[in-house]
């Protein structure tokens, strides 16, 4: 029954020279795309911060299990029992990947956004929430039923801790409080001082939830060591794009809250009363917030990705990614028209997420040219982190200009940015092609004409 649960042999990773390390195999690495200038080229996927490609290992594990797919929990048939084993052992795999504490719960959701909305719905009455304006909207916006304090963007990690400590010192010391913080910025890639922020939160009687959407795919993550109360992340950023996410951490607030969704699976017992009403006994396990038929394949794909990353060795993955980061930053620094965005400065540790602006260019136009003329996929805009990007750009909300028209003259403020992001599956050639394309576009301009369509630049027919 457990054939698929241990489909790979765990081997100890040995340190390798990052200059010689190969990227992990991912789907789509051989896909070719047409260029508007003629011909085709292998697609360079450099938008990992939005959705990372599926690891080949994840795809293979899912394909091996798919014929044995069955209902989860309470099914008497063999495939149902196998799928239930798979589902629950995947929960244990994720708990191990996150280094959870005894008693922590792993709840499967749809995404980071879903996870944080679940936690927001489970907050005790009167809870105060403290969140930096630098957060992704997934962790900035869900707290509508709480008293929220938005903290200004810090310019150093130490300033982040000091800002939080000052805010917490002024709160009601007897009421519940929650701090929400990102692990790695989805705009700058910079790592946040999560352990220090967690210590500050606990010193003032508050709890803390970590948005690890950008951290978990790039760095080892220990709930126990960081001291966070909860962690949330998405499968589609962890090389497992099958529609699942995770909220893991302390059980008490989750057990005491009303189920996130009411329905089958969340209820332990339902009975009619004589007065015509219904008595409901809800589960106190993770099932309390997992109503409905669970996404077994999505959950299993997350577990598969967790195993694959651990087996590859985060030490090796981080070393290789740091080399790519250094190469991208060095290459962009050689182009005077390019300005890389940063909160904490050039020396801050970061993951493979880099945002920048180009003098004289509309960001949508630049991104469209990278795609249409070079086969390179990046992202442009405000990256669902509007307050942060506007802080970094020093610009106020405005409608973007027409395609081809610069958002700002040289020396003036841009309205949007361009983001390049990469990870364990990124070949060196994709990075080098991106840097060549940036230099050519800045030096020579676009080879094609572009027009505005529904607010975005697209190649003119």
C-alpha positions in Angstrom: 0.0 0.0 0.0 2.9 2.3 0.7 4.7 1.7 -2.6 4.4 5.4 -3.7 5.2 6.8 -0.3 8.8 5.8 -0.4 9.3 5.9 -4.1 12.8 7.5 -3.9 15.8 6.5 -1.9 17.0 9.3 0.4 20.7 9.8 -0.1 23.0 12.1 1.8 23.9 15.1 -0.3 27.6 16.0 -0.6 28.9 19.5 -1.1 29.7 20.3 -4.7 31.4 23.1 -6.5 28.6 25.6 -7.4 30.5 26.4 -10.6 30.0 22.8 -11.7 26.6 22.1 -10.2 23.8 21.2 -12.6 20.2 22.6 -12.3 17.6 20.2 -11.1 15.5 18.7 -14.0 12.2 20.5 -14.5 9.4 20.2 -16.9 9.5 22.7 -19.9 13.3 22.8 -20.1 13.2 21.8 -23.8 10.1 23.8 -24.8 10.7 26.1 -27.8 8.8 29.3 -28.4 8.5 31.5 -31.6 10.2 34.9 -31.9 8.5 37.8 -33.6 11.7 38.4 -35.5 11.6 34.8 -36.9 12.6 31.4 -35.8 12.3 29.7 -32.4 14.3 29.5 -29.3 14.3 27.4 -26.1 12.1 29.2 -23.6 13.9 30.8 -20.7 11.6 30.7 -17.7 12.7 33.5 -15.4 9.5 34.1 -13.5 10.0 31.5 -10.7 8.7 34.0 -8.0 5.3 33.7 -9.6 5.2 30.0 -10.4 8.2 27.6 -10.6 8.1 24.8 -13.1 7.4 21.3 -11.8 10.4 19.3 -10.9 10.7 16.2 -13.2 10.9 14.1 -10.0 7.5 15.6 -8.8 5.9 14.9 -12.2 7.2 11.3 -12.2 5.9 10.6 -8.7 2.5 12.0 -9.5 2.3 10.0 -12.8 3.2 6.8 -11.0 0.5 7.4 -8.4 -2.3 8.7 -10.7 -3.7 5.3 -11.8 -4.1 4.4 -8.1 -5.9 7.6 -7.2 -8.9 7.1 -4.9 -11.1 8.8 -2.3 -9.4 9.9 0.9 -10.5 8.8 4.4 -13.3 6.4 5.3 -13.2 4.5 2.0 -13.1 0.7 2.3 -11.5 0.0 -1.0 -7.8 -0.7 -1.5 -7.2 2.5 -3.6 -9.0 4.6 -1.0 -6.8 3.2 1.7 -3.7 3.7 -0.4 -4.6 7.3 -1.1 -5.4 7.9 2.5 -2.0 6.6 3.5 -0.4 8.7 0.8 -2.3 11.8 2.0 -1.4 11.4 5.7 2.2 10.4 5.1 2.5 13.5 2.9 1.5 15.5 5.9 4.3 13.9 7.9 6.8 14.6 5.1 5.9 18.3 5.1 6.1 18.4 8.9 9.6 16.9 8.7 10.6 19.3 5.9 9.5 22.3 8.0 11.1 20.8 11.2 7.8 21.3 13.1 7.5 20.9 16.8 5.5 18.1 18.5 1.9 19.1 18.6 2.1 21.3 15.5 -0.6 20.8 12.8 -0.1 20.7 9.1 -3.2 21.9 7.3 -3.4 21.5 3.5 -4.9 24.5 1.7 -4.9 25.8 -1.9 -2.1 28.4 -1.6 -0.2 30.8 0.6 -3.1 33.3 0.2 -5.6 30.6 1.3 -3.4 29.6 4.2 -3.2 33.2 5.6 -6.9 33.8 5.1 -7.6 30.6 7.0 -5.4 31.9 9.9 -7.1 35.3 9.7 -10.4 33.6 10.1 -9.1 31.7 13.2 -7.9 34.8 15.1 -9.2 35.2 18.6 -11.6 38.0 19.2 -9.9 41.4 19.7 -6.6 40.2 18.1 -4.2 42.9 17.1 -2.2 42.3 13.9 1.1 43.9 13.0 2.3 43.7 9.4 4.9 45.6 7.5 3.8 47.5 4.4 6.5 45.5 2.5 4.4 42.3 2.5 2.9 40.6 -0.5 -0.8 41.2 -0.7 -1.4 37.6 0.4 0.0 38.5 3.9 -1.0 42.2 3.8 -4.7 42.0 3.2 -6.4 39.1 4.9 -6.7 40.7 8.4 -9.9 42.6 7.8 -11.6 41.3 11.0 -8.7 42.4 13.3 -7.2 45.7 14.5 -4.3 46.1 12.1 -1.2 48.2 12.5 0.7 48.7 9.2 4.4 49.3 9.8 6.6 51.4 7.6 9.2 49.8 5.3 12.5 49.4 7.2 15.8 50.1 5.5 17.9 47.6 7.5 17.1 44.3 9.2 17.9 45.9 12.6 15.5 48.7 11.8 12.8 46.1 11.1 13.2 44.5 14.5 13.3 47.9 16.3 10.2 49.1 14.4 8.3 46.0 15.5 9.5 46.3 19.1 8.3 49.9 19.3 4.9 49.0 17.9 4.4 46.0 20.2 5.4 48.0 23.2 2.4 50.3 22.6 -0.2 47.5 22.2 -2.7 46.2 24.7 -0.5 43.8 26.7 -3.4 41.6 27.7 -5.0 40.9 24.4 -4.0 38.5 21.7 -1.6 39.7 19.0 -0.1 38.4 15.8 2.8 39.5 13.7 2.9 38.6 10.0 6.2 38.8 8.1 7.7 37.5 4.9 10.8 35.3 4.9 12.1 36.5 1.5 10.7 39.4 -0.4 8.9 38.6 -3.6 10.2 42.0 -5.0 13.8 42.3 -3.9 14.6 38.7 -2.9 16.1 40.0 0.4 16.0 37.7 3.4 14.2 39.1 6.5 15.4 38.7 10.1 12.7 36.2 10.9 14.3 34.7 14.0 14.9 38.1 15.6 11.4 39.2 14.7 10.0 36.1 16.2 11.9 36.7 19.4 10.7 40.3 19.6 7.1 39.2 19.1 7.3 36.5 21.8 9.0 38.9 24.2 5.9 41.2 23.9 3.4 38.3 24.2 2.5 38.2 20.5 2.6 35.3 18.0 4.1 35.3 14.6 3.2 33.8 11.2 5.9 33.5 8.5 5.0 33.9 4.8 7.5 31.5 3.4 6.2 31.4 -0.2 9.6 32.7 -1.5 11.7 31.3 1.3 10.8 27.6 1.3 11.8 26.9 -2.3 15.3 28.4 -1.8 16.5 27.8 1.7 16.1 25.2 4.5 13.3 26.2 6.8 13.0 25.2 10.5 9.9 26.2 12.4 11.6 25.1 15.5 14.8 27.1 15.0 13.1 30.2 13.7 10.6 30.2 16.6 7.7 31.1 14.4 4.2 30.0 15.5 2.9 29.3 11.9 4.4 29.1 8.4 2.5 29.3 5.1 3.7 28.5 1.6 2.4 27.4 -1.8 3.1 24.3 -3.8 3.3 26.1 -7.1 6.3 28.1 -5.9 7.9 24.9 -4.5 8.1 23.1 -7.9 4.8 21.4 -7.3 2.1 23.4 -9.3 -0.9 21.2 -8.6 -3.0 23.6 -6.6 -2.1 23.0 -3.0 -0.6 25.0 -0.1 0.3 24.6 3.5 -0.4 26.2 6.9 1.6 24.6 9.6 2.1 25.5 13.2 0.4 25.7 16.6 -2.9 23.9 16.9 -4.8 25.9 19.7 -6.1 28.9 17.7 -7.0 26.6 14.8 -8.8 24.1 17.1 -10.8 26.8 18.8 -11.9 28.6 15.6 -14.9 27.7 13.6 -14.0 25.6 10.6 -12.7 27.6 7.6 -15.2 25.7 5.4 -18.2 23.9 6.7 -18.8 20.5 5.1 -17.9 16.9 4.9 -14.5 15.9 6.4 -14.5 18.8 8.9 -17.4 17.4 10.9 -16.9 14.5 13.3 -20.6 14.0 14.1 -23.9 15.6 12.9 -27.3 15.0 14.5 -30.8 16.4 14.2 -32.3 17.9 17.3 -35.9 17.6 18.3 -36.4 21.3 17.8 -35.4 20.8 14.1 -31.9 22.2 14.4 -28.6 20.4 13.9 -25.9 19.6 16.5 -22.4 19.5 15.0 -19.2 18.1 16.5 -16.2 19.4 14.6 -12.9 17.7 14.3 -10.0 19.1 16.4 -7.3 17.8 14.1 -6.2 19.4 10.8 -9.3 17.9 9.2 -11.3 20.7 11.0 -10.1 23.1 8.2 -9.9 20.6 5.3 -13.6 20.2 4.4 -14.5 18.7 1.1 -12.6 16.1 -1.0 -8.9 17.0 -0.6 -6.5 17.6 -3.4 -4.6 14.4 -3.0 -2.4 14.8 -6.0 -1.6 18.4 -5.0 -0.7 17.3 -1.5 1.5 14.4 -2.7 3.3 16.7 -5.2 4.3 19.0 -2.3 5.6 16.1 -0.3 7.5 14.9 -3.4 9.1 18.3 -3.9 10.0 18.4 -0.2 11.8 15.1 -0.5 13.5 16.1 -3.8 14.9 19.4 -2.3 16.2 17.7 0.8 17.8 15.0 -1.2 19.5 17.5 -3.5 20.9 19.2 -0.5 20.0 22.8 0.3 23.7 23.6 0.8 24.3 22.8 -2.8 21.2 24.5 -4.1 21.9 27.7 -2.1 25.5 27.8 -3.3 24.5 27.5 -6.9 21.7 30.0 -6.6 24.1 32.5 -4.9 26.4 32.2 -7.9 23.5 33.0 -10.3 22.4 35.9 -8.1 26.0 37.3 -8.2 26.1 36.9 -12.0 22.8 38.7 -12.6 23.6 41.5 -10.3 27.1 41.9 -11.8 25.6 41.9 -15.3 22.9 44.4 -14.5 25.5 46.7 -12.8 27.3 46.9 -16.1 24.3 48.7 -17.7 24.2 52.3 -16.4 20.5 52.7 -17.4 19.5 49.9 -15.0 18.7 50.5 -11.4 18.2 47.4 -9.1 15.6 47.8 -6.3 16.6 47.1 -2.7 15.5 47.8 0.8 18.5 46.5 2.8 21.4 47.3 0.4 23.7 45.4 -2.0 25.2 43.2 0.7 21.9 41.8 2.0 21.5 38.1 1.7 18.8 37.2 -0.8 17.1 34.5 -2.9 17.0 34.5 -6.7 14.5 37.4 -7.1 15.7 40.7 -8.5 13.6 43.7 -9.6 14.8 46.6 -11.5 13.9 49.6 -13.7 15.5 50.8 -16.9 15.8 54.5 -17.6 13.7 55.6 -20.6 11.7 52.4 -20.8 8.2 51.5 -20.0 8.5 48.3 -17.9 5.8 46.5 -19.7 7.4 47.3 -23.0 10.8 46.0 -21.8 9.3 42.8 -20.5 7.3 42.3 -23.8 10.5 42.7 -25.8 12.3 40.2 -23.7 9.6 37.7 -24.4 8.8 38.4 -28.0 12.4 39.0 -29.3 14.4 36.7 -27.0 12.1 34.0 -25.6 12.6 35.1 -22.0 9.7 35.1 -19.5 10.0 37.7 -16.7 7.3 39.8 -14.9 6.6 43.5 -14.9 4.3 45.6 -12.7 3.9 45.9 -8.9 4.1 42.2 -8.2 1.1 42.1 -5.8 3.2 44.2 -3.4 2.0 47.7 -4.4 3.0 49.6 -1.2 6.5 48.1 -1.3 7.2 48.7 -5.0 5.9 52.3 -4.8 8.1 52.9 -1.7 11.1 51.6 -3.6 10.3 53.6 -6.7 9.2 56.7 -4.8 6.1 56.9 -7.0 2.4 57.4 -6.4 -0.4 55.2 -7.9 -0.9 56.1 -11.6 -2.1 54.5 -14.7 0.8 53.2 -16.9 1.6 55.1 -20.0 1.1 54.0 -23.6 3.4 51.2 -24.8 6.6 52.5 -26.2 6.4 55.7 -24.1 8.8 55.8 -21.2 7.2 55.7 -17.8 9.7 58.3 -16.7 12.4 60.3 -18.3 16.0 59.5 -17.2 16.4 60.6 -13.6 12.7 60.7 -12.9 10.6 58.1 -11.0 9.3 55.0 -12.7 5.7 53.7 -12.1 6.4 49.9 -12.4 9.3 47.5 -12.3 10.7 44.4 -14.1 11.4 41.3 -12.1 13.6 38.4 -13.0 13.5 35.3 -10.8 15.1 31.9 -10.9 15.9 28.8 -8.8 17.0 25.2 -8.7 15.9 24.5 -12.3 17.5 27.5 -14.0 20.3 26.8 -16.5 23.2 29.2 -16.7 22.4 29.8 -20.4 19.1 31.4 -19.4 20.8 33.8 -17.2 23.4 34.7 -19.8 20.8 35.1 -22.5 18.8 37.5 -20.2 21.9 39.6 -19.5 22.7 39.8 -23.2 19.1 40.8 -24.0 19.1 43.6 -21.4 22.3 45.1 -22.8 21.1 44.8 -26.4 17.7 46.4 -25.7 19.2 49.3 -23.8 21.8 49.9 -26.4 19.8 49.3 -29.6 16.2 49.5 -28.6 13.5 47.0 -29.6 13.5 45.5 -33.1 9.7 45.2 -33.2 6.8 47.6 -32.9 4.5 47.2 -29.8 1.1 48.4 -28.9 -1.1 48.7 -25.8 -3.8 46.1 -25.4 -5.8 46.1 -22.1 -3.1 48.0 -20.3 -0.2 45.8 -21.4 2.4 46.0 -24.2 2.1 43.3 -26.9 3.8 42.9 -30.2 2.0 44.7 -33.0 0.8 42.3 -35.7 
